[in-house]
């Protein structure tokens, strides 16, 4: 029998369910869960052991745009948590609507050869719709008007090229060299089948050029070819 082991860090914005996920994966409460943002201030580890495997899960402080010295320190702790891991599950921090992690976390993962599973790529649902609605959610709350407008602008470009916003949202993060997979949520078998179809949808290369020209996607973001 082959025994396998690995270390997984879960990184993402505050209050995105990182601690709840790790508790569920381990099968017991190892990380505090609260509605208060930034309750987790130090990395917390939980171990899942089976007959042929062992996985160490690392919970991290919420990774965000810091406004205080404390916020900067918590971000550094999240970055330090990926120093010796095999895989990073990155929740909602590298999507069509957000590429700030190109400046910090993604280069760290490339340097340390940690693979990234991009989760939350629909940003709480706004990118899951071909035509985002005014009441769409973004980061688990009502999306600001400027975010809805930007998502609609991306959707319009997708439509001109014969594809959809959700298909582009799945394809985009996979172009980064550190990203090894995407994790797409589903509530039913029909949604699973839809996500598979979206994954296999062809995205014209010119679409990405136009998104960059319109400054809807960062110029330095890797895109599918």
Secondary structure, DSSP 8 states (H G I E B T S, - for coil): ---EEEEEEEEESTTSSHHHHHHHHHTS--S---SSTT---S-EEEEEE-SSEEEEEEE--------SHHHHHHHHHHHHTTTT-SEEEEESSSBTTB-GGGTTHHHHHHHHT-EEEEE-TTGGGGGGSSS--TT-EETTEE--HHHHHHHHHHHHHHHHTT--HHHHHHHHHTTSTTEEEEE---SSHHHHHHHHHHHHS---HHHHHHHHHTTSS-TTS----
